[in-house]
Amino acid sequence: MQEQLNKLLHRCIKGERHSQKDLYVLLAPKMFVVCLRYSRNREDAEEVLQEGFIKAFEHLTEFSFNGSFEGWVRRIMVNCALDKYRRKAQLHAVVNIEDLKTEQADTEVIYAHLDVKEMVKLVQLLPPAYRMVFNLYVFEGMKHREIAELLGVSEGTSKSNLSDAKAILQKAIKKNERIAQQNFM
């Protein structure tokens, strides 16, 4: 599999359009899910996906063939999503950290109650700052210090936004559970 991918990549580097299409078809579904998590809706995710693939193809010669190509493309997609939101608005805390009085939501509890599609839909409903921090922390495995530097916010704001995002998701899950229970009674 890896050898076939490497051959495909070399053909893409040579500028073979049909190979670029094959690579797009191979990776687009997985990358679209990444883009959806960072986007408000499907249209925004499609825009990020297209921008990401354009950048990936423009910089394909920079891929070293040492690590995972899929991981390399994923990083490009995440950066494109972050760039899009930086252009749209300043990311900042929606609530003051001192005013925060919500119970801490456990990430594992959030995951246990959702399938992937439901999770993506709920994450898309989060305010942009919360969505960015949640995705970077939970899905990309970044530390708050890294997130703060990347988004130009304080570490405390990153922690607050993550806590608030988890609380919002937890409330949405409980609400969905109550609705589901009412429908079966």
BAFI-3210 file (N, C-alpha, C; in Angstrom, 3 decimals, decimal comma, padded with zeros to 6 digits):
// residues 185
n [1|2|3|4|5|6|7|8|9|10|11|12|13|14|15|16|17|18|19|20|21|22|23|24|25|26|27|28|29|30|31|32|33|34|35|36|37|38|39|40|41|42|43|44|45|46|47|48|49|50|51|52|53|54|55|56|57|58|59|60|61|62|63|64|65|66|67|68|69|70|71|72|73|74|75|76|77|78|79|80|81|82|83|84|85|86|87|88|89|90|91|92|93|94|95|96|97|98|99|100|101|102|103|104|105|106|107|108|109|110|111|112|113|114|115|116|117|118|119|120|121|122|123|124|125|126|127|128|129|130|131|132|133|134|135|136|137|138|139|140|141|142|143|144|145|146|147|148|149|150|151|152|153|154|155|156|157|158|159|160|161|162|163|164|165|166|167|168|169|170|171|172|173|174|175|176|177|178|179|180|181|182|183|184|185]
n.u [000,822|001,886|003,962|002,576|001,235|003,439|004,382|002,215|002,315|004,772|004,111|002,214|003,814|005,226|003,319|001,155|-002,106|-004,242|-003,283|-003,227|-005,936|-006,621|-005,296|-006,654|-009,256|-008,693|-007,972|-009,798|-012,364|-011,652|-010,292|-012,287|-013,943|-012,287|-012,198|-014,899|-015,223|-013,922|-015,376|-018,261|-020,354|-021,363|-020,702|-018,647|-016,767|-016,268|-015,040|-012,696|-011,554|-011,002|-009,187|-007,193|-006,337|-005,361|-003,174|-001,732|-001,064|000,446|002,642|003,701|006,234|007,647|007,095|008,589|008,633|009,131|007,439|003,937|001,951|-000,740|-001,082|000,449|-001,048|-003,385|-002,543|-002,171|-004,830|-005,987|-004,532|-005,412|-008,116|-007,863|-006,655|-008,749|-010,632|-009,189|-009,044|-011,718|-012,622|-011,545|-010,378|-011,589|-012,234|-015,533|-016,823|-015,982|-013,343|-013,547|-016,259|-017,166|-019,079|-019,549|-020,118|-017,454|-017,064|-016,530|-014,409|-014,424|-016,972|-018,491|-017,729|-018,625|-021,356|-021,959|-022,089|-019,869|-020,938|-022,922|-021,301|-019,707|-021,685|-022,557|-020,169|-019,834|-021,754|-020,726|-019,483|-017,137|-014,517|-014,547|-014,900|-012,520|-010,523|-011,426|-011,223|-008,442|-007,315|-008,594|-008,748|-006,374|-004,471|-003,026|-001,347|-002,439|-000,750|000,420|-001,880|-002,745|-000,644|-000,881|-003,450|-003,350|-004,205|-004,602|-003,252|-005,037|-007,446|-007,642|-007,943|-010,337|-012,100|-012,056|-013,143|-015,691|-016,636|-016,777|-018,705|-020,936|-021,267|-021,808|-024,271|-025,821|-025,789|-027,141|-029,620|-030,363|-030,512|-032,703|-034,748|-034,695|-035,458|-038,082|-039,292|-039,417|-041,168]
n.v [-001,199|001,288|001,594|001,879|004,275|006,002|005,915|007,075|009,618|010,553|010,696|012,700|014,829|015,197|016,451|015,190|015,247|013,346|011,662|013,376|013,715|011,093|010,913|012,867|011,727|009,514|010,571|012,608|011,948|011,296|013,621|015,472|014,991|015,900|018,625|019,280|019,159|021,456|023,439|025,574|024,705|022,529|023,749|025,577|023,705|022,352|024,402|024,783|022,277|022,304|024,481|023,404|021,134|022,403|023,792|021,576|020,271|022,308|022,368|019,860|018,894|019,390|017,413|014,907|012,120|010,582|010,472|009,981|010,450|011,017|012,161|014,456|015,828|016,151|017,951|020,202|020,680|021,304|023,630|025,272|025,518|026,870|029,230|030,271|030,951|032,769|034,843|035,548|036,368|037,652|035,355|034,816|034,583|033,690|033,908|035,237|033,930|033,958|034,123|031,675|028,960|026,116|022,597|020,280|018,692|015,405|014,252|011,603|010,743|012,335|011,326|008,665|008,671|009,323|008,910|009,227|011,031|012,408|013,597|015,330|017,076|018,276|019,483|021,331|023,173|024,572|027,724|029,582|030,023|028,187|025,831|025,690|025,451|023,118|021,165|021,295|020,536|018,075|016,438|016,907|016,709|018,722|020,792|023,187|025,420|025,384|025,715|028,218|029,869|029,397|030,382|032,918|033,655|033,681|031,137|030,513|031,321|029,438|027,101|027,728|027,977|025,340|023,963|025,146|024,370|021,589|021,480|022,558|020,628|018,397|019,151|019,256|016,588|015,412|016,612|015,550|012,865|012,940|013,669|011,468|009,449|010,287|009,903|007,152|006,381]
n.w [000,000|000,902|-000,900|-003,313|-002,791|-002,574|-005,229|-006,524|-005,376|-006,396|-009,105|-008,950|-008,142|-010,461|-011,862|-013,022|-013,840|-013,663|-011,692|-009,539|-009,216|-008,501|-006,036|-004,600|-004,559|-003,025|-000,490|000,181|001,489|004,218|004,966|004,688|006,862|008,911|008,209|008,502|011,288|012,100|010,967|010,496|008,956|006,214|003,755|004,429|005,267|002,866|001,450|002,973|002,606|-000,165|-000,325|001,267|-000,205|-002,481|-001,387|-000,472|-002,885|-004,072|-002,393|-002,409|-003,074|-000,800|000,995|002,887|002,694|004,900|007,156|007,895|005,095|005,041|007,566|007,178|005,231|006,690|008,666|007,099|006,347|008,857|009,456|007,356|008,039|010,475|009,562|008,031|010,013|011,493|009,690|009,547|012,129|015,306|017,645|020,832|024,342|025,199|027,556|030,760|032,657|035,455|035,861|035,256|036,063|035,758|035,722|035,440|032,437|031,366|028,873|027,952|028,662|026,997|024,463|024,696|024,321|021,725|018,135|015,300|013,362|014,824|016,745|015,181|014,240|016,653|017,518|015,505|016,178|018,269|019,537|017,512|018,769|020,885|019,443|017,927|019,940|021,256|019,180|018,579|021,019|021,759|019,387|017,950|019,854|021,108|023,546|026,020|026,096|023,532|021,959|022,810|021,875|019,118|018,525|019,500|022,070|025,682|027,879|029,905|028,750|026,720|028,263|029,584|027,398|026,438|028,623|028,702|026,185|026,488|028,505|027,180|025,156|026,757|027,915|025,594|024,851|027,005|026,657|024,161|024,902|026,656|024,881|023,182|024,974|025,583|023,132|022,971|024,842]
ca.u [000,000|002,746|004,712|001,641|001,021|004,655|004,393|001,175|002,845|005,804|003,422|001,599|004,901|005,540|002,243|000,156|-003,428|-005,066|-002,749|-003,708|-007,347|-006,634|-004,893|-007,787|-010,326|-008,232|-007,888|-010,847|-013,370|-011,090|-009,962|-013,545|-014,385|-011,457|-012,664|-016,229|-015,075|-013,450|-016,219|-019,622|-021,314|-020,804|-020,135|-017,355|-015,863|-015,877|-014,103|-011,427|-011,019|-010,429|-007,990|-006,188|-005,761|-004,564|-001,893|-001,007|-000,480|001,470|003,806|003,947|007,673|008,188|006,850|009,880|008,430|009,557|006,291|002,660|001,472|-002,083|-000,881|000,959|-002,200|-004,292|-001,996|-002,480|-006,270|-006,207|-003,994|-006,325|-009,307|-007,489|-006,459|-010,075|-011,268|-008,409|-009,444|-013,110|-012,834|-010,606|-010,825|-011,444|-013,133|-016,894|-017,154|-014,851|-012,974|-014,022|-017,712|-017,462|-019,534|-020,146|-019,462|-016,460|-017,548|-015,474|-014,352|-014,804|-018,437|-018,996|-017,512|-019,351|-022,761|-022,139|-021,370|-019,036|-021,759|-023,539|-020,237|-019,342|-022,780|-022,534|-018,968|-020,077|-022,631|-019,976|-018,954|-015,851|-013,365|-014,663|-014,719|-011,096|-009,788|-011,854|-010,617|-006,984|-006,974|-009,106|-008,448|-005,001|-003,607|-002,173|-001,407|-003,018|000,289|000,514|-003,131|-002,730|000,280|-001,432|-004,650|-003,113|-004,977|-003,862|-003,438|-006,274|-008,572|-007,719|-008,524|-011,726|-012,873|-012,205|-014,096|-017,018|-017,032|-017,174|-019,971|-021,978|-021,483|-022,446|-025,670|-026,480|-025,954|-028,228|-030,866|-030,675|-030,926|-034,069|-035,629|-034,755|-036,259|-039,470|-039,796|-039,609|-042,164]
ca.v [000,000|002,463|001,712|002,423|005,676|006,731|006,045|008,059|010,927|010,948|011,100|014,000|015,813|015,439|017,270|014,374|015,634|012,187|011,171|014,305|013,376|009,832|011,211|013,591|010,751|008,639|011,239|013,601|011,597|011,424|015,022|016,215|014,848|016,839|019,972|019,453|019,425|022,826|024,371|025,840|023,961|021,737|024,637|026,038|022,549|022,119|025,464|024,466|021,089|022,722|025,274|022,485|020,332|023,303|023,981|020,299|020,052|023,330|022,114|018,422|018,616|019,559|016,200|014,215|010,678|009,904|010,263|009,658|011,453|011,392|013,086|015,695|016,497|016,511|019,169|021,289|020,949|021,983|024,985|026,032|025,836|027,919|030,459|030,777|031,573|033,955|035,907|035,945|037,085|037,409|034,343|035,269|033,902|034,186|034,245|035,499|032,727|034,089|033,948|030,308|028,092|024,930|021,378|019,814|017,582|014,455|013,987|010,216|010,678|012,942|010,380|007,422|008,808|009,824|008,347|010,252|012,063|013,224|014,389|016,407|018,057|019,037|020,319|022,441|024,147|025,344|029,013|029,349|029,924|026,916|024,766|025,605|024,916|021,733|020,323|021,256|019,809|016,708|015,651|017,085|016,373|019,849|021,301|024,537|026,397|025,401|026,273|029,648|030,502|029,264|031,209|034,268|033,877|033,232|029,737|030,473|031,396|028,131|026,167|028,124|027,631|023,886|023,603|025,571|023,521|020,288|021,666|022,725|019,320|017,540|019,566|018,846|015,129|015,131|017,044|014,538|011,643|013,147|013,632|010,065|008,704|010,688|009,320|005,715|006,113]
ca.w [000,000|001,007|-002,159|-004,306|-002,446|-002,952|-006,698|-006,839|-004,977|-007,365|-010,340|-008,653|-008,139|-011,876|-012,417|-013,723|-013,321|-013,290|-010,419|-008,516|-008,988|-007,752|-004,667|-004,016|-004,320|-001,950|000,818|000,430|002,509|005,573|005,220|004,798|008,254|009,674|007,874|009,102|012,722|012,309|010,219|010,953|008,142|005,117|002,732|004,938|005,261|001,469|001,101|003,634|001,930|-001,450|-000,029|001,793|-001,280|-003,326|-000,689|-000,451|-004,206|-004,298|-001,538|-002,412|-003,125|000,550|001,775|002,979|002,557|006,136|008,034|007,278|004,163|005,481|008,674|006,598|004,609|007,785|009,280|006,153|006,465|010,129|009,313|006,479|008,832|011,430|008,789|007,647|011,163|011,861|008,754|009,799|013,395|016,385|018,589|022,208|025,262|025,149|028,933|031,626|033,413|036,833|035,868|034,847|037,141|035,155|036,157|034,488|031,618|031,048|027,438|027,699|028,770|025,769|023,365|024,906|023,967|020,366|017,004|014,666|012,721|015,870|017,364|014,255|014,239|017,899|017,544|014,577|016,832|019,260|019,065|016,835|019,668|021,596|018,450|017,589|021,092|021,466|018,150|018,728|022,234|021,781|018,188|017,494|020,974|021,495|024,920|026,085|025,758|022,065|021,439|023,114|020,926|017,774|018,370|019,993|023,291|026,857|028,244|030,688|027,817|026,073|029,244|029,789|026,201|026,404|029,671|028,261|025,049|027,046|029,224|026,160|024,529|027,754|028,001|024,348|024,909|027,956|026,011|023,144|025,594|027,159|023,722|022,729|025,954|025,423|021,894|023,128|025,892]
c.u [000,864|003,523|003,833|001,387|002,234|004,747|003,385|001,669|003,899|005,174|002,739|002,651|005,302|004,444|001,197|-001,222|-004,271|-004,571|-003,181|-005,173|-007,445|-006,276|-006,017|-008,898|-009,966|-008,346|-009,062|-011,871|-012,855|-010,820|-011,225|-014,082|-013,588|-011,961|-014,031|-016,126|-014,693|-014,381|-017,612|-020,641|-020,585|-020,111|-018,769|-016,329|-015,376|-014,850|-012,717|-010,766|-010,343|-009,151|-006,852|-005,540|-004,936|-003,189|-001,071|-000,337|000,621|002,766|004,186|005,434|008,326|007,942|008,111|009,805|008,916|008,375|005,057|002,226|000,092|-002,000|-000,399|-000,194|-003,184|-003,844|-002,289|-003,949|-006,576|-005,714|-004,878|-007,584|-009,010|-007,286|-007,792|-010,736|-010,486|-008,797|-010,834|-013,267|-011,718|-011,190|-010,570|-012,437|-014,513|-017,358|-015,876|-014,589|-013,502|-015,531|-018,136|-017,842|-020,288|-019,417|-018,541|-017,023|-016,372|-015,539|-014,805|-016,319|-019,058|-018,897|-018,409|-020,790|-023,001|-021,478|-020,668|-019,872|-022,404|-022,504|-019,861|-020,421|-022,770|-021,327|-019,151|-020,939|-021,913|-019,574|-017,541|-014,651|-013,381|-014,363|-013,233|-010,314|-010,143|-011,184|-009,109|-006,567|-007,354|-008,629|-007,004|-003,990|-002,668|-002,369|-001,935|-001,998|000,419|-000,711|-003,155|-001,829|-000,307|-002,592|-004,470|-003,976|-004,128|-004,127|-004,732|-007,510|-008,752|-008,373|-010,002|-012,599|-013,071|-013,236|-015,522|-017,522|-017,508|-018,521|-021,136|-022,298|-022,198|-023,936|-026,443|-026,731|-027,107|-029,580|-031,300|-031,130|-032,358|-035,079|-035,804|-035,609|-037,738|-040,079|-040,062|-040,628|-043,549]
c.v [001,259|002,678|002,299|003,905|006,507|006,928|007,108|009,471|011,428|011,380|012,456|015,106|016,167|016,260|016,496|014,604|014,429|011,574|012,082|014,012|012,093|010,053|011,936|012,608|009,841|009,306|012,150|013,179|011,765|012,885|015,874|016,144|015,797|018,265|020,264|019,808|020,867|023,875|024,475|024,992|023,261|022,614|025,168|024,909|022,248|023,153|025,193|023,272|021,470|023,528|024,371|021,654|021,186|023,513|022,699|020,045|021,068|023,012|020,637|018,075|018,748|018,338|015,338|012,699|009,904|009,574|009,875|010,782|011,936|012,382|014,452|016,500|016,964|017,816|020,383|021,669|021,723|023,430|025,847|026,431|026,951|029,257|031,099|031,504|032,767|035,127|036,429|036,783|036,766|036,332|034,866|034,511|034,522|034,580|034,473|034,263|032,774|033,854|032,508|029,459|026,919|023,710|020,891|018,604|016,702|014,123|012,564|010,038|011,244|011,943|009,149|007,482|009,181|008,947|009,510|011,373|012,987|014,143|015,571|017,486|018,909|019,964|021,520|023,524|024,999|026,697|028,784|029,183|028,599|025,755|024,580|024,963|023,451|020,805|020,187|020,430|018,328|015,891|015,757|016,818|017,487|020,200|022,728|025,620|026,536|026,060|027,787|030,399|030,512|030,222|032,642|034,632|033,430|031,746|029,561|030,520|030,058|027,121|026,452|027,713|026,122|023,428|023,950|024,704|022,164|020,399|021,799|021,388|018,371|017,871|019,129|017,345|014,768|015,501|016,016|013,228|011,767|013,074|012,196|009,234|009,032|010,059|007,830|005,384|006,185]
c.w [000,000|-000,294|-003,261|-004,063|-002,856|-004,463|-007,142|-006,516|-005,968|-008,690|-010,154|-008,689|-009,574|-012,565|-013,188|-013,088|-012,892|-011,972|-009,268|-008,180|-008,163|-006,282|-003,920|-003,643|-003,144|-000,570|001,171|001,487|003,942|005,911|005,358|006,223|009,149|009,452|008,482|010,580|012,990|011,697|010,815|010,226|007,001|004,070|003,159|004,909|003,846|001,021|001,704|002,959|000,613|-001,254|000,432|000,707|-002,240|-002,692|-000,688|-001,803|-004,521|-003,554|-001,486|-002,422|-001,751|001,436|001,723|002,782|003,782|007,039|007,240|006,344|004,576|006,639|008,199|005,986|005,677|008,432|008,391|006,273|007,752|010,034|008,412|007,233|009,826|010,726|008,431|008,819|011,677|010,965|009,092|011,052|014,365|017,276|019,993|023,073|025,180|026,549|029,710|032,470|034,847|036,932|035,587|036,058|036,531|035,683|035,044|033,742|031,239|029,561|027,127|027,760|027,498|024,619|023,471|024,411|022,503|019,321|016,306|014,061|013,746|016,512|016,478|014,261|015,506|017,968|016,620|015,207|017,878|018,688|018,492|017,759|020,421|020,656|018,130|018,730|021,315|020,457|018,324|019,944|022,134|020,578|017,724|018,611|021,417|022,967|024,886|025,724|024,239|021,434|021,630|022,130|019,522|017,532|018,873|021,186|024,477|027,100|029,036|029,804|027,106|027,003|029,466|028,601|026,082|027,426|029,259|027,110|025,548|027,760|028,242|025,507|025,483|027,875|026,758|024,333|025,837|027,359|024,969|023,773|026,104|025,997|023,236|023,678|025,820|024,173|021,999|024,189|025,366]
res [m|q|e|q|l|n|k|l|l|h|r|c|i|k|g|e|r|h|s|q|k|d|l|y|v|l|l|a|p|k|m|f|v|v|c|l|r|y|s|r|n|r|e|d|a|e|e|v|l|q|e|g|f|i|k|a|f|e|h|l|t|e|f|s|f|n|g|s|f|e|g|w|v|r|r|i|m|v|n|c|a|l|d|k|y|r|r|k|a|q|l|h|a|v|v|n|i|e|d|l|k|t|e|q|a|d|t|e|v|i|y|a|h|l|d|v|k|e|m|v|k|l|v|q|l|l|p|p|a|y|r|m|v|f|n|l|y|v|f|e|g|m|k|h|r|e|i|a|e|l|l|g|v|s|e|g|t|s|k|s|n|l|s|d|a|k|a|i|l|q|k|a|i|k|k|n|e|r|i|a|q|q|n|f|m]
***
